[in-house]
Amino acid sequence: MIIPDIIIAVDGCSSTGKSTFAKMVASAFGFLYLDSGAMYRGVTLFAMEGGMIAEDGAVDTLRLLDALDGLDLHFVNEDGATKLYLGERCIEKEIRTLEVSSHVSPVSAIGQVRAFVDSRLHAFSQGGRVIMDGRDIGTTVFPAAELKIFMTASDEVRAQRRFDELAAKGEKHTFEEVLANLRERDYIDSHREVSPLRQAEDAFVLDNTEMTMHEELVWVQGLIQGRFGILC
Ligand code: DC
């Protein structure tokens, strides 16, 4: 395995703005951005489309694990943005629906699914400078990451952001539905047996409940310049 020259791990609960933050850092400092949650969403979409998730949400684990070997999920770099593909098909849009969100946590709690995703993440982050966001990047995927950031924000602010995002895409859900989905995912993600969401001991905490993007950038600039001597 070739380890990236520099890896920045960004972890935290759902809808804390990890991907927006990580994309901003990637573009300001010339890092490759990889979204590990997209991979879990991709596996979930694949399972949903293959009829491996029942109406009541039960996952047909045996069938899913059987299919994992041949599952072609990969990132493609398009104009500086990393997009997830299932075979020939770009699935960036489909993986962001509330339906996928509501099934992704049980799927991502399966140990073999995590091993599958971890191996893909390592393969896509060989060499160079990488910023990756998720739940366990600084604790499990890259425990020796050079910089670890743990993002947090109040439940209500997070739900409002997610609600606005879904509404902008034309998905109509109530605020309460979005808030409930978010809390349920947080609970499953932080209580699962394999690689639960938790803050790495050496992570810097970024609570952005009342922060603008610009303030987040200023905050991280100080860290990156101090640690790596890189200016944006
Ligand atoms: O970041 P996101 O909301 O797109 O992630 C979707 C789900 O994937 C999240 O509910 C938990 C799971 N996930 C995970 O278990 N580990 C990661 N490193 C990233 C995401």
Boltz pocket constraint, residues with backbone or C-beta under 6 A from the ligand:
constraints:
  - pocket:
      binder: B
      contacts: [[A, 14], [A, 15], [A, 36], [A, 37], [A, 38], [A, 40], [A, 41], [A, 101], [A, 104], [A, 105], [A, 108], [A, 133], [A, 134], [A, 135], [A, 136], [A, 137], [A, 185], [A, 189], [A, 195]]
      max_distance: 6.0
